[in-house]
């Protein structure tokens, strides 16, 4: 088999076979196919597209390019969740222990963030001593005993995807839908869960700015899961404003703790309940979404979800006392309130800009080598649709550098748009695809 022949076949609109895709991914991962030939293939795919069968075969080939986690020793139907990412997206911090509190096994592999804030692992490391470097035995034992474990992705989890994504990132081939879907799903399939719920975000603060594109991506990923024999659903959720109020690692952990104590912001709580209901039904712990939601709400109100969160922190080496007393988590030296310039209603928040402000303060990574400041970020006091009077706080900035604090305050004021008329309410949940 020759890579040249496969490139020409795809360029002319042909569909690659499972055997051809397996060979191509294996040869590229092993270094037998050079970058310039794989770049040509990626560009051909961008112009010609892939069939559902090709996309599924590509996903499975990438998933099988490294370790395939065997979770058969975990009792019950293992569920996982994946988000396409957004600003203030701390959903997993609440969702995983909440679902686990109903006895549903949540076996989750997570990564570190590259962009405006850290990933789930970075945020959890706000707890002193917390570790996601679990052995397979520890991971399985934790899920079987407390129904939850979150571990860092192993270096050999879907290595073909890592190599391909780095190539696509520098060759203008990131935004092809089948390639995006296969990249995400290859890691999910390699992680070993039986059922997966996808949170696909759309709006200014999301990778998919247009709702139609988010729906297309969700349909691609659900189709891949179905063809691969997995139970997969996707929830399309709004990211035209930050989720919750906190943006920044330790600040988001505090907000997650508030939510687990049944005191968090309404939008974060609602998204968690929607995603969690689907996970609970897929695990067979409830017959329908309405019952699942009622069970989750009870676990929030009776404190069980928060107790499981503390058990989870303790089981992975963290200090549960910091969950009980979140004021002990990392805190920035400076706090500054940004006041509203006039009266009105919040009509718009430049969500991507909010993320970039957090990155400016040190709350994210510009490169893989960047070091995150877990204490910095911002807390929004006003969200879209809220009434505001001149001088009232729009947000509070948390910073460790006075010069950056000044820059952040100036940019944050410009990120808000006020109008005289109250804007229409935009639904948080756009659509569910299953």
N, C-alpha and C positions, 0 to 999 in steps of 0.2 A: 504494500500500500504506500502511496506517495502523497505527501501533503499538497504538492502542486496540483495533482488531479482533483483533490477534494476542493481546493480553492476555486478552480475553474468550474467544477460542478455546481457549487453554491452560487458563484457569480452568474451562472446561466439560469438560475432559478430552480435548480434541482434540490430534492430533499435528501439529506444525508441519512444513511442507515444507522441503526444502533451499533453495528460492528465498526462502521467508519468513525462515528463519534467516540466510541470507547478507545479506539486506536489513537485518534488525534489527541484526546485529553491525556492518555497515558504517556504518549511520546513527548508531548509538550511538558508535562510535569517532570519527566525524566531528563529533559534537556536535549532530546533528539530532534525536536522541531524548534527552529530558531524563532526569536521574537518577530522578525520581519514577516515570516510566513503566517504566524498566528495573527499578527496585526492585519494582514490582508484578508484573512478569514473573518475576523471581527467586523471589518468594514463591509465585506460582502454581505454578512448577516444584517448589518444596519440597513443596507439598501434593499435586500431581497426579503428579509424576514425568515422566520422559522415556523414550521408547523407545530401543533400541540405535541405531537409524538416526538419530534426532534427536540423540543424544549424539555420534555420529560427525560429523554435519553441523555441530553447534555447535563441536566441536573443530577441524575443518578451517577453519571460518569464522574462528575466533580465530587459528589458525596463519597464515592468509593475510591477516590484517589488517595485517601489517607485512612485514619482510624474511623471505624463505625462503632459507636458506643453500644454495648450490649447491656440493656437495662432489664433483661428478663428476670433478674433476681429481685426486682422491685415488685411488690404486690400491687395488683390492680391495674387500671388503665392510666398510663402516664400521660399527663397533659403539659403542654408548653404554650408559651405566648411569645409573639414577636411583634415589635413596633418598628415601623419604617422611620421613626425618629421625628422629634420636634422640639420646640422650646418649652422648657419646664416639664418635660415628660418623665415624671417619676413613677409612672403607673405600676411597674413591676414591684416596686418597694411595698406597695399596698396590696396589689393583686395576689402575688404569690403566697404570702402568709394568710391572707383572707381565704383563698380557695383551699389551702392546706388545712385551715381550721375546721373544715367540714370533712376531713379525712381523705381528701383527694390528693393523690401523689403528684407533687409538682417538682419535676426534675428538670432544672433549667441550666443551660449553658449560656453565658453572657460574655460580652466583650467590653473593651475599654472604648471610651468615646474619642473620636477625632473630629474636632469642630468646636462649636460654641460652648458645650459643657461636657463633663465626663459621662461615661456610660454607667450602667447599673453597678458594675464592679467598683468603679471609682467612687461613686456615691456611698456604697456600703463601707468603703475603707475610711469613711469619716469616723467610724467606730474604732476606738483603740484596739489593736490586735486582730481585727477582723481579717480573715483569710479566705480567698476563693481557690487556693491551691490545694484541692482535696484529692486524695487518692481515690481510685475507683471504689475501693472498699468503704472508705469514709462516706463518699457520695451516696452509695446505695444504702448504707446503714442509716444515715440521716433521713433519707426519704422514707425508709421503712419504719422509723421510730417516730419522727415528728412530722412526716409527710412533706418535707421541703428541703431542698438543697439548691444552692446557686453556685456554680463553679465557673472558673475562667475557661475559655476555649483552649484546648490543647494545641500545641504548635503543629501537630499533624492532623488537625481536623480540617478536612476539605482543602488541602494545600493547593490543589489546582485552582480553586477559586481565588486564593490569595494572589497567586502568580498572575492569573488572568485579569483580576481587578486592577492590579498595579499597571499592567499593560494598557488596559482600556482607559485608565485615568490619564494617560499621556498621549493617547492616539485619537481622542475625540469620539470614543465608541462606548461611553458610559450609559447614554440615555436610550439604548434600545430595549424595548420592553421585555422580550424573551431573555435577554442577557441579565437584566436587573432581577427578574423573577427567579431565574436559575441560580443566580448568585446567592440570593436570600435563602431559597429553599434547599440548596445543597447543604448548607450548614445545619438547617433545621432537621433534614432527613438523617444527616450523619450523627445528630445528637440523640437519636434513639427514642424520641417520644412517640406515643401511639396516636395522639390527637394534638392538633395545633390550632390556636386561635390567633389570627393576624390582626393587628391594629394598623390599618393603612391610613395615614394622615394626609390631608389635603389643605392647601391654603398657603399664605405668605411664609409661614414658618416651617413648611414641609418641603421634602424633596420634590413631591408631586404638587405643583402649584395649582393645576387645574383638576377639578373634580372628575372630569371624564378620564383623564390620565390615571388618576388614583383607582377608579373603578376598573379600568383596563388592566392595570397591574394586579389588582386583587383577583380578578377573574383568571389571569394567567397563573397566579400562585395556587389558587384553589384547584384549578385544572391539573396542575403538576401533582399536587397532593393526592387528588383522586386517582390519577393514573398510576401513582406510586403506591396505592393501597393505604393511604393515610386518611384520617377523618379531619378535614381542614375547613374552617370558615374564616371569613374576613369581615371586619367591621370598618367602614369608612367613617373617620371622625375628623372634626374640624380643627384646623391649626391656623386660623386667621387671627388668633390671639394666643398667648401662652396658656398652657394648661395649668390650672390652679393660679397661684400668685407668686410662688417662689421660683427663681431661676438661679441656679448655682448649687453646687453639690451638697454641702452640709445644710444649706437653707432648704433644699428640696427634701432632705431626710427629715428635717423637723416638720415640714408640712405633711410628709407621709405619716409620721407618727401621730400628728393631729388627726389625720383622716382615719387611721386605725383606732383612734380613741373616739371616733364618731363625731369629730369636731372640725373636719377639714372643709375645704371649699367645695361648693356644690358640683362644679363641672368635673373635678377630679373624682369625686365620689360616684357620680353618675356613670362616667366612663368605666370605672373599675367594676361597678355592678353589672353593666352590660357585658363586658368582656368575661367577667367571672361567671355570669349565668351560663354563657355558652360553654365554658370550661367544665362547669359542674355537670351539665347535661351530657357532654361528651364522655365524661368519666363514669356516667351511669349512677351518679349520686342523687339525681332528681329526674323526674319524668318529663318535666317541661320547664321552660325559661321562667315562667311566673313563680313556680315553686322554688326554683333555684335562687331567684332574686330574694324571695322572702327569707330563705335560709341564710343567705349572705348578710342581709340587713340585720337579722337577729344576732349573727356572730359579731357584727360591729357594735351593736347596742349593748350586748351582754359582756363585752370585753374579751371574748375568747380569741378573736383575731389578733388583738394586741398581745395577748399572752403567748400565742404561737410565734409572733414576731420576736419577742424577747428570747424565747427558746431557740429560735433560728440564729439570732445574733450570738448567743452563748455557744451553740453547737459549732459555730465556725470561728471561734476564738475571740469574738468581740466582747465588749463590756456591756451587759444588759442594763446596768445602772445608768448608762448614758442614754438608753432608750427611755427609761423611766424619768430621767432628768436631762432633756435635750439641750438645756443651757450649757451642759458640759461638752457638747460637740464643738468642733473648731469654729471660732468666731473671729471676724475681721476687726482690725484696730479702729477703723473709722466708719461712721454711719452718717449719711447726709440725705435729708429729705428734699425731693424735687417738687416744688409747688406748682399748682395749676396757674396758667397765665391769665385766666378769666373764667367767667361762668359758662355753663353749658352742659352738654352731655358728651361722653366719650363715644365718638363715632368710629374711630379706627385706632389700632395700635400696630405700628410697623413691627411685626413679630420677628422677622428675620433680623432686623436691626437690634431688637432686644437681645437676641442671641449673640450678636456680634459685640454688643456692649459687655456682656458677661465674659466673652473671650478676651476683650481688651483688658478687663480687670484681672485676668489670669485664671478664670474659671474653666477654660477649655484648652485644647491642644491645637496649635497650628501645624505641628509635625508630630510624628510618633515619638520623637525624643523629648518633646515639650513636657515640662513638669506642671501639674495642675495645683493651683492654690484652692484647697477644698473649702476655705472659709468665705470666699468672696462671692459676689453676685448681687441680685436685686430682688426686692419684694414689691410687687405691684399693690397699690392701695385702691386703685380704680381699674375696672375692666370695662369692656364695651357695653354701652347702654347705661352705665352708671351716671347719675347726676353729680356735678362737681361745682364748687364755688371757688372763686378766685382766692388763691393762697392755700387752699386745701392740698394735702399731699397727694401727688399722683403715684409716687413710688419712693422707696427708700433704698439707697445704694449702700452696699457693704464692700469696703475696699481696704487694702493695706498700703496703698500708695496715694499720697495726696494729689499728685499731678494727674494720675490716671483717674482719680475720683472726680476732678474738675472736668476732664474731657468726657467722662461718662455722664455727668449731670447735664452737660450741654447737649449731648446727643440724645439723652433720654427725653428731655423736654420736647425735642423735635419729633420724637417717635409717636407722640400722642396727637390726635386730631380731634378738636372739640367743635361741636355744632350746636345751634340753638334748638333744633328739633331732636327728639329722642329717636335713635335709629331702630330699624326693625331687628327683632331677635333672630339670630341665625342658629339653626338646630345644631347641637353638638354631634349627634349621630346622623350621618347622611344616608347610609344604606348598609344592609347586611347581605353578604354574598355567601351562600353555602351550597 
